Amino acid sequence: MKTIKRLSIIIFIALFLTSVHSFTSQAAGNCDYTLKTKCTTCHNLGRICRKLGKKNKSKWAKTIKRMVHHGAPLNKNEVKELATCLAEENASVKGVCK
């Protein structure tokens, strides 16, 4: 009985960790899509890409929130995700900025 209980706990933890990893990987993968579909309605990618490495997450968030105020169609989660990706120079963002 104890063996089954331990095995169940191990399986639950493994599934939980897999789903968390999948979610964070998916969130990081959406940055390029968000840049291409929402940011480029007003800006060319060159303007955004030139700023990579020059702003931290807080400054990116401030910039993105200002764009939302001007009409950018981003929700709060997208603002947070995009600020993180741009500040960390996420691989998907670097791919867009080639």
C-alpha positions as CSV (number, residue, x, y, z in Angstrom):
1,M,0.0,0.0,0.0
2,K,2.8,2.4,0.9
3,T,4.5,1.6,-2.4
4,I,1.4,2.5,-4.4
5,K,1.0,5.7,-2.5
6,R,4.6,6.7,-3.0
7,L,4.4,5.8,-6.7
8,S,1.3,8.0,-7.0
9,I,3.0,10.9,-5.4
10,I,6.0,10.6,-7.7
11,I,3.8,10.4,-10.8
12,F,1.8,13.4,-9.7
13,I,5.0,15.5,-9.1
14,A,6.5,14.4,-12.4
15,L,3.3,15.4,-14.3
16,F,3.1,18.7,-12.4
17,L,6.7,19.6,-13.2
18,T,6.2,18.6,-16.9
19,S,3.1,20.9,-17.2
20,V,4.9,23.8,-15.5
21,H,7.9,23.4,-17.9
22,S,5.5,23.2,-20.9
23,F,3.6,26.3,-19.8
24,T,6.8,28.4,-19.4
25,S,8.2,27.2,-22.7
26,Q,4.9,28.0,-24.4
27,A,4.9,31.5,-22.9
28,A,8.4,32.2,-24.0
29,G,7.6,31.0,-27.5
30,N,4.7,33.5,-27.8
31,C,7.0,36.5,-27.7
32,D,7.9,36.4,-31.4
33,Y,4.2,35.9,-32.3
34,T,3.2,38.9,-30.1
35,L,6.0,41.1,-31.6
36,K,5.0,40.1,-35.2
37,T,1.3,40.5,-34.8
38,K,0.7,43.2,-32.3
39,C,3.8,45.4,-32.1
40,T,4.4,45.7,-35.8
41,T,1.0,47.2,-36.4
42,C,2.6,50.5,-35.5
43,H,6.4,49.9,-35.5
44,N,8.8,48.1,-37.7
45,L,10.9,45.4,-36.0
46,G,14.1,47.3,-36.5
47,R,12.9,50.0,-34.0
48,I,12.2,47.4,-31.4
49,C,15.3,45.2,-32.1
50,R,17.7,48.2,-31.8
51,K,16.5,48.6,-28.1
52,L,17.3,45.0,-27.1
53,G,20.0,45.0,-24.4
54,K,19.5,48.6,-23.6
55,K,16.4,48.3,-21.3
56,N,15.7,46.2,-18.3
57,K,12.4,44.5,-17.6
58,S,11.0,47.5,-15.7
59,K,11.8,49.9,-18.6
60,W,10.4,47.6,-21.2
61,A,7.2,47.2,-19.1
62,K,6.9,51.0,-18.9
63,T,7.3,51.3,-22.6
64,I,4.8,48.6,-23.4
65,K,2.3,50.0,-21.0
66,R,2.6,53.3,-22.8
67,M,2.0,51.6,-26.1
68,V,-1.1,50.0,-24.6
69,H,-2.3,53.4,-23.5
70,H,-1.9,54.5,-27.2
71,G,-4.0,51.6,-28.3
72,A,-1.7,48.5,-28.6
73,P,-4.0,45.4,-28.2
74,L,-2.1,43.7,-25.4
75,N,-3.6,42.2,-22.2
76,K,-1.8,42.3,-18.8
77,N,-0.3,38.9,-19.3
78,E,1.1,39.8,-22.7
79,V,2.6,43.0,-21.3
80,K,4.4,41.1,-18.6
81,E,5.5,38.3,-20.9
82,L,6.8,40.6,-23.6
83,A,8.7,42.8,-21.1
84,T,10.4,39.7,-19.8
85,C,11.3,38.4,-23.2
86,L,12.6,41.7,-24.4
87,A,14.7,42.3,-21.3
88,E,16.1,38.8,-21.3
89,E,16.6,38.9,-25.1
90,N,14.7,35.6,-25.4
91,A,15.8,33.3,-28.2
92,S,12.5,33.7,-30.0
93,V,12.9,37.5,-29.9
94,K,16.5,37.2,-31.2
95,G,15.2,35.1,-34.0
96,V,12.7,37.8,-35.1
97,C,15.4,40.4,-34.9
98,K,17.9,38.7,-37.2
